[in-house]
Amino acid sequence: MLRETVFVSALLAAGITLLAALAGHLTFGLSVAAGLVLGSGNGYLILAFLNHGTPFVAGSMFRLTLITVMVLMAYSVFGLSMWPAALGLAAAQLVMVAAGVRQGMRI
């Protein structure tokens, strides 16, 4: 499921970047793509925290804070808007949910 999430998120990132570039909004496409790529790693963070015995709520708060700080730092350094990246993060979470539902339907 996690590999599917990363793979589909990477495909979406490439597609969105291409479409945004064709529409003349490359910066927007790259921002969404960055959010997708960052967000696709969220599943691996969940697994790592659970394997270390971290309580789920504490791990969730740390993950959300970590990803948010990473996006804020990246976009403050490059001087871009962070909202397209937030859209990408949300899209990656939807991809992860869809992959989980797909896996659940197979069982």
Secondary structure by P-SEA (a helix, b strand, c coil): caaaaaaaaaaaaaaaaaaaaaaccaaaaaaaaaaaaaaaaaaaaaaaaaaacccaaaaaaaaaaaaaaaaaaaaaaacccaaaaaaaaaaaaaaaaaaaaaaaaac
